[in-house]
């Protein structure tokens, strides 16, 4: 059950595989379209504003031009401050708008809200990186023109953008006038109550210092009010006309224009090509800005728009050759996954001094700040497709390590603490419960480094930069945590907030503690690696940060003694020390318009409840999957998923991945659908403020890590692919150790092909494969019945009667009533749980030791009784069934709650049929928990989805289905109606019926007993 009300809206944009388009213009959709039609190159970002400006309904447009990492800062005003609160807020600036081209036809200004629009098309071509617009427009005076406009932000040239504007006169001779404009007057974002948007500002941040023009270009110089960075915005224009033109330059305040008046004849085409550059003193010495501007614009003019377009095409050809994901059978999701990858490329900083904001370069949401989104969501996408970009993102963390040290000192800790939200490395989060308290960002960055190095083999980066980050952040954890006598001396981490921002300032957040544990172990391993293989770097760090062997050993001790909260009764990891003690949120009576909760309830109201904003424990089960059994993952997912609102866009993709892993492919697809078109379909209703970069990269993860089942295990790529029912096939590529692998997943086969490289070892469903260059390795993935797993009592033999008699004898000794009706409740449950049922309402107060003695006594009586069992006690048809399964090579397992199962099998002379007997003493939870069936499947080496379970108890049927297996019920429809196949007797169960059930074919027995 998905708690947050959710309906997938109708698509606004037609489904096209390689482009995003709109065939009509409407004011109501404009601001959202400005976000999705945005262009960028990782440094310059331009919203999809019209060149002529916006003349529609007020409040439905935000003109936006951004430079990654270019910001101003203002004091944060706290009504009640405290030590250590961040003092200033940084905000990415909306800079001078230089893409403006105003057009007049015989004196009549063109815009879409006047005259008559005969045809309108806009298209973002993701193959060539160009935004196209084509408009056939008639002025109020009847002059008709065809406009063809192309815009690009050059991916190969950090400081350059260009617009090519073509006008054809269709029915008149006359004058066309272009006004090429730069406008430095920026409309500031207004302050709102939505914490996702930012604080706004009362005064302009960019101050005009000068403007002018030379022979080649027009320029404007501005300076940020507080950070004092200089910005030079410049433009050069080229007109193509058969009849010449007149030019006039104007400046009015912070608006500079070049006016081109051009005579045209009917049928004639004139073109203005505009080149735009931005340079700042944050990147270069101020006295170089003008010369660098001249160089870029001169280069652009020499290449021309067509030359730049060719470069753009070549750049994207190389990008898509490693990044493209193909989905056969779903055009909506095919379009979306490509759009997401394209927008990630446009927004990500690639220079080592910038990063990627939560909204990329598409809007002012979150004020352009960088979060943990980078390491946990964006980094995996680039690590496995464009690893050089991932290295640049991690280099940003190294470049800001000094400020992280300063932040740790402010927090009275050793080492380094990275900021929750930042632009230049300083903490910018004014709300510490969901900011500085999220210290897990240290472990997230460490995890990102580990994954990057293991995936790429870039140990040079680890030695030169990554290790220092690991050591300083590990030093922070060792100092912040403590060995708690109240927890038996375990290492505890207090007063933190995990990924779930609806639960704040807690002790021992399980996500944090597990991630820190992993970090401390990796940091110690890295220290050993450097000591042996990079001794110069090791000595350098010993000297520069005072690293000692004793300190490294301390990290290992903290990791070994790390406290991770676990609830024995529920069999799940507690999100933190107190989460499970809180009242659950009343989802049933929460109106749909009260989501997201953070905009409708005070934080304290939310903090008092079991309710999650996003994946927390579920996320760490994905990141550190080898620390959890499949049963753990199912049990924890089933507890936390219904409590999760997904009010964060970061949440659905993680739930999609884990859903796929636990066998809920339908749920995985539903969450993926919600993630992949989050912005195109505006699912969270805020795409107008900018796109969701983490969700975009998360949609790639949903395919690769979710459906593809990809994990990295000690540097080896491991896959466990599944195909959603809605698709015919899908394909993606992965870069590992500098080699490129193509993965194709179809209905009948998976194909692995090494496209680049000399040879690579990978794993498919746990089995090693050696890939050679250009030699496809084809593996069948057709579903087949691998194993049948049986309960014992009521399925193999009827030992239930002996259980009943043994329990009844014990009950009578205690003076308690016990009949066959109560005995029905004992089916499928453990011995101790059965005893608790018998003792219900007895008034007896027994210690755990006394209860154990009673259960042991019952078992001894039972063991005496079952000595009477002989091979004749096999239930009807079971011997023939087991023989038939064995003859077909189908494995056979036993999943019984009885500790005496091996003894009973021996008495039945049936043990030779069973390759695995799951030990109930080795599991955490009995039926209806699926663990014992999963354990049996694991012992048999069978995938749960390729198994059938056979049970006679309702709890057992539930356990089988929760394990992702088909369930056969032996008994009555009243109790076992949920079974996939229901039979009244074991005599009706045959191998053919099991095969037909597995293949999804109907059987007479199924229909007659439902």
Secondary structure, 3 states (H helix, E strand, C coil): CCCCCCCCCCCCCCCCCCEEEECCCCHHHHHHHHHHCCEECCCEEECCCCCCCCCCCCCCCCCCEEEEEEEEEEECCCCCCCCCCCCEEEEEEECCEEEEEEEEECCEECCCCCCEEEEEEEEEECCCCEEEEEEEEECCCCCEEEEEEEEEECCCCCCEEEEEEEEEECCCCEEEEEEEEEECCCCCCCCCCCCCCCCCCCCCCEEEEEEEECCCCEEEEEEECCCCCEEEEEEEEEEECCCCCEEEEEEECCEEEEEEEEEECCCCEEEEEEEEEEEECCCCCHHHHHHHHHHHHHHHHHHHHHHHHHHHHHHHHHHHHHHCCEEECCHHHHHHHHHHHHHHHHHCCCCCCCCCCCCCCCCCHHHHCECCHHHHHHHHHHHCCCHHHHHHHHHHHHHCHHHHHHHHHHCCCCCCCCCCCECCCCCCCCCHHHCCCCCHHHHHHHHHHHHHHHHHCCHHHHHHHHHHHHHHHHHHHHHHCEEEHHHCCEEECCCECCCCCCCCCECCCHHHHHHHHHHHHHHHHHHHHHHHHCHHHHHHHHHHHCCCHHHHHHHHHHHHCECCCEECCCCEECCCCCHHHCEECCCCCCCHHHCCHHHCCCHHHHHCEECECCCCHHHHHHHCHHHCCHHHHHHHHHHHHHHECCCCCCHHHHHHHHHHHCCCHHHHHHHHHHHHCCCCCCCCCCHHHCCCHHHHHHHHHHHHHHHCCCEEECCEEEECCCCCCCCCEEEEEEEECCEEEEEEEECCEEEEEEEECCCEEEEECCEEEEECECCCEEEECCCCCCEEEECCECCCECCHHHHHHHHHHHHHHHCCCCCHHHHHCCCCCCHHHHHHHHHCCCCCCCCHHHHHHHHHHHHHHHHHHHHHCCHHHECCCHHHHHHHHHHCCCEEEECCCCCCHHHHHHHHCCHHHCCEECCHHHCCCCCCCCHHHHHHHHHHCCCHHHEEEEECCHHHHHHHHHCCCEEEEECCHHHHCCCCEEECCHHHCCHHHHHHHHCCCCCHHHHHCC
